[in-house]
Amino acid sequence: MKIFVFLLPLIVVVSCTGLSGTADHGQQTVEKVDLERYMGRWYEIASFPNWFQNECYCTMAEYELREDHVSVRNSCRKGSSHGKLDAATGKAYPVSGSNNSRLKVQFFWPFKGDYWVLALDDDYQYAMVGHPSKQYLWILSRTPTMTDHVYRTLVERAVQKGYDISRIKRTFCSE
């Protein structure tokens, strides 16, 4: 099992109403995430390329609500969209006082990473997840594709939040 998923957004644990947020120097998260609605499969549409996702195609995250945490399974196909499946499992914990919009994700004990839900569709069909350092960004969808309009809207939102979108790369999946 590779560690490509070590920092794949824990997008599964944050949600809110629409693309709104609260002030936090451009790094605001959504107001609230309904974890039950956020559970299930999410496809990566675009991200900042990361070493742990090298040669990944058809990157997905699957979330399952447990009694005291969210179970996270990140996976991708190596080399091509039909390559060998590579996966990692972890746990996510909502940050107290964040209304589930900020999580701590753990793939390797004792290390935990910050995952912030920066945008979320009212119907939980797409999301944008980032990191307080602004070094990580993911655009996610419930389906392997996303309309250009929604994609551009999320990229605009990333710019407003101070992310360097010259780093963003589209991800493709032909499942």
Beta strands, then each sheet from edge to edge (+ up, - down):
strand 1: 40-47
strand 2: 56-65
strand 3: 70-78
strand 4: 85-94
strand 5: 102-108
strand 6: 111-120
strand 7: 126-130
strand 8: 137-141
strand 9: 169-170
sheet 1: 9+ 1- 2+ 3- 4+ 5- 6+ 7- 8+
end
